[in-house]
Amino acid sequence: MVLARKWMYVRRPEGEPKETDFALKEEELPALEAEDFLVETEYFSLDAGLRGYMELGALPVGSPVIGMALAKVIESRNAQFPVGAVVCARLGWVTHAVLNQQQQKELRPYIVPVVAGQSRAVGLGPLGLSGNTAYFGLLEICKPKPGETVVVSAAAGAVGSLVGQIAKIKGCHVVGLAGTEEKCGWLRELGFDAVVNYRAGSVREQLAAATPRGVDCYFDNVGGELTELVRERMNLYGRISVCGAVSSYNGQPAQVADPQRDYVSKQLRQEGFVVFRWLPRWMEGICQMREWLEQGKLVHRETVYEGFDSAPRSFISMLQGGNIGKAVVKV
C-alpha cells in the first residue's frame, strides 16, 4: 500500500485566498488492478484559473484541489505506461495516484514528449495545458494574420508569454501588458515589439504609442479596466479571445464603460473558451509547440516553488504576480 498526500480546498476565500483555505489529507491507495499504473508526482501546476473555479463554485468546498501534474510511473500493469515513463495528468496537488486511462478519462493521462535542453516541467508549460491554451486560444479564436497587431494581457505569465511568441511566429506586431519592469524587460528579450507597464504612467498613452495602427487581436487574461483601454484601440473586425479574468478573482469586478457601442460600430467579435474544448486535437498542439521549441522559436521560463507543503502559499504568491513564466511546485 502507498500512502498518498493531497491538498483539499476547505474554505471559500473572502478576497485573496489564505493558506487556511486549504488542508492536507492522507489516504491509502488501492493495489493495482489490470491496466492500472501508479505514479509519483514530480511537479504540479499553479494556475490562476483555479481561483476562478473557486470563486464561481465550479470547485465545491471539500473537494481535492484540481490541476495538471507531471508524475513518474513507479509501478505498472499497463504496457502503454511502463515504469519510468513521465506522464501528464489532471491529478491536482497530490504526491501519488493510481491511474487507469480507460476508467479515468477525465484525468487525461498521456506520456510527455522529451525535448533536449528543457527541464521536465516543460510538460506543464509549452508541452501542456498552458501551451495548448495559448496555441488554440490565439490561433482558433483570434486567427491572427501577418502584419496585424496583437495585444496580450498578463503577457509575462505562463500563457501570455507563449501567446506573444506564437503571434511573432505568425508575423504579427506584438504588444505585451505586464506589471513590473523586470517582466517588461523579459518580454523585450522574447521579441515583443512593445510593452506596456500598467503600473507606470498612463496606460492609455502607452497603448496609443505601442499600437499606432490600432489593435486587431486581443488575448485577454485579466478583464476589467485594462480590457476597456485595449478595446478603445480595437480596429474594425477586431477579435478578442477571453482566457481569464484575473482582475476580478479576488474582489468585485471593476465598473467599466458599456462595451456594446464598440462591438456594434467596430463589428468586434469576443469569445471566451476553456481549452478542453480542443481535447480531440490535444496532441496537435503539443507536437507543434514541441517543434517550435526544438527550432528555438519558443523560449520557456519557469518559477519553481520548492516542496509539496508550500503549495498554498506558492499559489497565493502566483496570484499576487510573484512568478514570471510558468509557476510550478516541485514536489
C-alpha positions as CSV (number, residue, x, y, z in Angstrom):
1,M,0.0,0.0,0.0
2,V,1.1,3.6,-0.8
3,L,0.1,6.5,1.4
4,A,-0.8,9.5,-0.7
5,R,-0.9,13.1,0.5
6,K,-3.2,15.6,-1.2
7,W,-4.3,19.2,-0.7
8,M,-8.0,19.8,-0.2
9,Y,-10.0,23.0,-0.8
10,V,-11.8,23.5,2.6
11,R,-12.9,27.1,2.8
12,R,-14.2,29.6,0.2
13,P,-11.9,32.7,0.2
14,E,-13.1,36.1,1.1
15,G,-10.9,38.3,-1.1
16,E,-7.4,36.9,-1.6
17,P,-7.0,33.2,-0.7
18,K,-5.3,32.3,2.6
19,E,-3.3,29.2,3.5
20,T,-6.1,28.2,5.8
21,D,-8.4,27.8,2.8
22,F,-6.5,24.6,2.1
23,A,-5.8,21.5,4.2
24,L,-3.8,18.3,3.9
25,K,-5.4,14.9,3.7
26,E,-3.8,11.4,3.6
27,E,-5.2,8.3,2.0
28,E,-4.1,4.7,1.3
29,L,-4.1,3.9,-2.4
30,P,-5.5,0.5,-3.5
31,A,-3.4,-2.2,-5.0
32,L,-3.1,-2.1,-8.8
33,E,-5.6,-4.0,-11.0
34,A,-5.4,-4.7,-14.7
35,E,-4.4,-1.7,-16.8
36,D,-3.7,0.4,-13.7
37,F,-0.4,2.3,-13.1
38,L,0.9,4.0,-10.0
39,V,2.6,7.4,-10.3
40,E,4.6,9.6,-8.0
41,T,4.3,13.4,-8.6
42,E,7.4,15.4,-9.5
43,Y,5.8,18.8,-10.4
44,F,2.3,20.2,-10.3
45,S,1.0,23.3,-11.9
46,L,-0.2,26.5,-10.3
47,D,-2.8,28.2,-12.4
48,A,-4.8,31.5,-11.9
49,G,-7.8,29.7,-13.4
50,L,-8.1,27.7,-10.2
51,R,-9.0,30.9,-8.4
52,G,-11.8,31.4,-10.9
53,Y,-13.2,27.9,-10.3
54,M,-13.1,28.6,-6.5
55,E,-14.9,31.9,-6.9
56,L,-17.6,30.6,-9.3
57,G,-18.3,27.4,-7.2
58,A,-17.2,25.1,-10.0
59,L,-14.8,23.6,-7.4
60,P,-17.0,22.8,-4.4
61,V,-15.7,23.3,-0.9
62,G,-14.4,20.0,0.4
63,S,-13.0,18.9,-3.0
64,P,-9.4,18.0,-3.8
65,V,-7.6,20.8,-5.5
66,I,-7.6,20.4,-9.2
67,G,-4.8,21.0,-11.7
68,M,-2.3,19.4,-14.0
69,A,0.7,17.5,-12.7
70,L,3.8,15.7,-14.0
71,A,4.4,12.3,-12.5
72,K,6.7,9.3,-12.9
73,V,5.3,5.8,-13.3
74,I,6.7,3.7,-10.4
75,E,4.6,0.6,-10.8
76,S,2.5,-0.5,-13.7
77,R,0.2,-3.1,-15.0
78,N,-0.3,-1.2,-18.3
79,A,2.1,-1.7,-21.2
80,Q,1.3,1.8,-22.6
81,F,2.6,3.4,-19.3
82,P,5.8,1.5,-18.4
83,V,7.8,2.1,-15.2
84,G,9.9,5.1,-15.6
85,A,7.6,6.9,-18.1
86,V,6.7,10.5,-17.2
87,V,3.1,11.3,-17.7
88,C,1.0,14.5,-17.5
89,A,-2.5,14.1,-16.0
90,R,-5.1,16.2,-14.2
91,L,-4.0,14.9,-10.8
92,G,-4.3,18.0,-8.7
93,W,-2.0,18.7,-5.8
94,V,-1.1,15.1,-4.8
95,T,2.0,13.1,-4.1
96,H,0.8,9.8,-5.6
97,A,-2.1,8.4,-7.6
98,V,-3.3,5.2,-9.2
99,L,-4.4,5.8,-12.8
100,N,-6.3,3.9,-15.4
101,Q,-6.6,5.5,-18.8
102,Q,-9.8,3.9,-19.7
103,Q,-11.6,4.2,-16.4
104,Q,-10.4,7.8,-15.6
105,K,-10.6,9.5,-19.0
106,E,-11.4,12.8,-17.2
107,L,-7.8,12.8,-15.8
108,R,-6.4,12.7,-19.4
109,P,-3.1,11.0,-18.8
110,Y,-0.5,11.0,-21.6
111,I,3.2,10.5,-21.9
112,V,5.1,13.8,-22.1
113,P,7.5,14.3,-25.0
114,V,11.2,14.8,-24.2
115,V,12.8,18.0,-25.5
116,A,16.6,18.2,-25.3
117,G,17.8,21.1,-23.2
118,Q,14.4,21.6,-21.5
119,S,13.5,20.9,-17.9
120,R,11.0,18.2,-17.2
121,A,8.5,20.9,-16.1
122,V,8.2,22.0,-19.7
123,G,5.4,19.4,-19.8
124,L,3.3,21.7,-17.7
125,G,4.2,24.8,-19.8
126,P,4.6,24.8,-23.6
127,L,4.0,21.0,-23.8
128,G,1.0,21.0,-21.5
129,L,-2.2,22.9,-20.6
130,S,-0.6,26.3,-20.8
131,G,0.9,25.7,-24.2
132,N,-2.4,24.4,-25.7
133,T,-4.3,27.3,-24.1
134,A,-2.0,29.7,-25.9
135,Y,-2.0,27.7,-29.1
136,F,-5.7,27.1,-29.6
137,G,-6.9,30.2,-27.8
138,L,-4.9,32.5,-30.1
139,L,-5.0,30.6,-33.4
140,E,-8.6,29.3,-33.3
141,I,-10.3,32.4,-31.9
142,C,-8.2,35.4,-32.9
143,K,-6.9,33.9,-36.2
144,P,-4.1,36.5,-36.4
145,K,-2.8,37.4,-39.9
146,P,0.7,38.6,-40.8
147,G,1.2,42.3,-40.1
148,E,-1.7,42.5,-37.7
149,T,-1.3,43.9,-34.2
150,V,-1.8,41.5,-31.3
151,V,-2.1,42.7,-27.7
152,V,-1.6,40.2,-24.8
153,S,-2.5,40.9,-21.1
154,A,-0.7,39.1,-18.3
155,A,2.0,38.8,-21.0
156,A,4.7,37.6,-18.7
157,G,2.7,34.7,-17.4
158,A,2.7,31.0,-18.5
159,V,0.1,31.5,-21.2
160,G,0.6,35.1,-22.2
161,S,4.3,34.7,-22.8
162,L,3.6,31.9,-25.2
163,V,0.7,33.7,-26.9
164,G,3.1,36.6,-27.7
165,Q,5.7,34.3,-29.1
166,I,3.2,32.4,-31.3
167,A,1.9,35.7,-32.6
168,K,5.5,36.7,-33.5
169,I,6.0,33.3,-35.3
170,K,2.8,34.2,-37.3
171,G,4.4,37.6,-38.4
172,C,2.4,39.9,-36.1
173,H,3.3,43.1,-34.3
174,V,3.0,42.1,-30.6
175,V,2.4,44.2,-27.6
176,G,2.6,42.8,-24.1
177,L,1.0,44.2,-20.9
178,A,2.8,43.5,-17.6
179,G,3.1,45.0,-14.1
180,T,6.8,45.3,-13.4
181,E,9.9,46.5,-15.2
182,E,11.5,43.0,-14.7
183,K,8.6,41.4,-16.6
184,C,8.6,44.1,-19.3
185,G,12.3,43.5,-19.8
186,W,11.8,39.8,-20.2
187,L,9.1,40.4,-22.8
188,R,11.5,42.6,-24.8
189,E,14.0,39.7,-24.6
190,L,11.4,37.4,-26.1
191,G,11.0,39.7,-29.0
192,F,7.8,41.5,-28.2
193,D,7.7,44.7,-30.3
194,A,6.4,46.9,-27.5
195,V,5.5,46.6,-23.8
196,V,3.2,48.5,-21.5
197,N,3.8,48.6,-17.8
198,Y,0.3,49.2,-16.4
199,R,1.7,50.3,-13.1
200,A,3.9,53.0,-14.5
201,G,2.3,56.1,-16.1
202,S,-0.8,56.4,-18.3
203,V,-1.8,53.0,-19.8
204,R,-3.9,54.8,-22.4
205,E,-0.9,56.8,-23.6
206,Q,1.4,53.8,-23.6
207,L,-1.1,51.8,-25.6
208,A,-1.5,54.5,-28.1
209,A,2.2,54.7,-28.6
210,A,2.6,50.9,-28.8
211,T,-0.3,50.4,-31.3
212,P,0.0,53.1,-33.9
213,R,-2.1,51.0,-36.3
214,G,-4.7,50.1,-33.7
215,V,-5.3,46.6,-32.4
216,D,-6.6,43.7,-34.4
217,C,-6.4,40.9,-31.9
218,Y,-6.5,40.9,-28.1
219,F,-5.8,37.9,-25.9
220,D,-7.3,38.8,-22.6
221,N,-6.3,37.2,-19.4
222,V,-7.4,39.9,-17.0
223,G,-10.6,41.8,-17.9
224,G,-11.6,45.0,-16.1
225,E,-10.1,48.4,-16.8
226,L,-7.2,47.1,-18.9
227,T,-9.6,45.4,-21.3
228,E,-11.6,48.6,-21.6
229,L,-8.5,50.5,-22.6
230,V,-7.4,47.9,-25.1
231,R,-10.9,47.9,-26.6
232,E,-10.7,51.6,-27.3
233,R,-7.8,50.8,-29.6
234,M,-9.5,47.9,-31.4
235,N,-9.8,48.1,-35.2
236,L,-12.8,47.3,-37.4
237,Y,-13.5,43.5,-37.2
238,G,-11.2,43.1,-34.2
239,R,-11.1,39.7,-32.4
240,I,-10.9,39.2,-28.6
241,S,-10.1,35.8,-27.1
242,V,-11.1,35.7,-23.4
243,C,-8.9,33.3,-21.4
244,G,-9.4,34.6,-17.9
245,A,-10.5,37.4,-15.6
246,V,-7.7,37.7,-13.1
247,S,-8.5,41.3,-12.2
248,S,-11.8,40.3,-10.5
249,Y,-10.9,36.9,-8.9
250,N,-10.1,38.4,-5.5
251,G,-12.8,41.1,-5.4
252,Q,-15.6,42.9,-7.1
253,P,-15.4,43.4,-10.8
254,A,-14.3,46.9,-11.9
255,Q,-17.0,49.2,-13.2
256,V,-16.2,49.8,-16.8
257,A,-18.0,51.6,-19.7
258,D,-20.7,49.7,-21.6
259,P,-18.8,48.0,-24.5
260,Q,-21.9,47.5,-26.6
261,R,-21.3,50.5,-28.9
262,D,-17.8,49.4,-29.7
263,Y,-19.0,45.9,-30.5
264,V,-21.5,47.3,-32.9
265,S,-19.6,50.2,-34.5
266,K,-16.3,48.3,-34.9
267,Q,-18.1,44.9,-35.5
268,L,-15.9,43.2,-32.9
269,R,-16.0,39.6,-32.0
270,Q,-15.3,38.4,-28.5
271,E,-15.3,34.7,-27.5
272,G,-14.4,33.0,-24.2
273,F,-13.0,29.5,-24.0
274,V,-11.9,26.6,-21.9
275,V,-9.0,24.8,-23.5
276,F,-10.5,21.3,-23.1
277,R,-12.8,22.2,-26.0
278,W,-9.9,21.1,-28.1
279,L,-9.3,17.8,-26.3
280,P,-9.7,15.7,-29.5
281,R,-6.8,17.8,-31.0
282,W,-4.7,17.9,-27.8
283,M,-1.6,16.3,-29.3
284,E,-1.7,18.5,-32.3
285,G,-0.9,21.5,-30.1
286,I,1.7,19.6,-28.1
287,C,3.5,18.5,-31.2
288,Q,3.5,21.9,-32.8
289,M,4.8,23.6,-29.6
290,R,7.5,20.9,-29.3
291,E,8.6,21.6,-32.9
292,W,8.8,25.4,-32.2
293,L,10.8,24.7,-29.0
294,E,13.3,22.5,-30.8
295,Q,13.7,25.1,-33.6
296,G,14.4,27.8,-31.0
297,K,11.3,29.8,-31.9
298,L,9.9,29.5,-28.4
299,V,11.5,30.3,-25.0
300,H,10.2,28.7,-21.8
301,R,10.7,30.1,-18.4
302,E,9.6,28.7,-15.0
303,T,9.2,30.0,-11.5
304,V,9.7,26.9,-9.3
305,Y,8.4,26.8,-5.8
306,E,10.0,24.1,-3.7
307,G,8.2,21.5,-1.6
308,F,4.8,19.9,-1.5
309,D,3.9,21.6,1.7
310,S,4.5,25.0,0.1
311,A,1.6,24.7,-2.3
312,P,-1.0,27.1,-0.8
313,R,1.5,29.9,-0.1
314,S,3.0,29.3,-3.6
315,F,-0.4,29.6,-5.1
316,I,-1.1,32.8,-3.3
317,S,2.3,34.2,-4.4
318,M,1.5,33.4,-8.0
319,L,-1.9,35.2,-7.8
320,Q,0.0,38.2,-6.5
321,G,2.2,38.3,-9.5
322,G,5.3,36.6,-7.9
323,N,6.0,34.4,-10.9
324,I,7.5,35.0,-14.3
325,G,6.5,32.4,-16.9
326,K,5.1,29.1,-15.7
327,A,4.6,28.7,-12.0
328,V,5.1,25.1,-10.7
329,V,5.6,23.3,-7.4
330,K,8.5,20.8,-7.3
331,V,7.3,18.1,-5.0
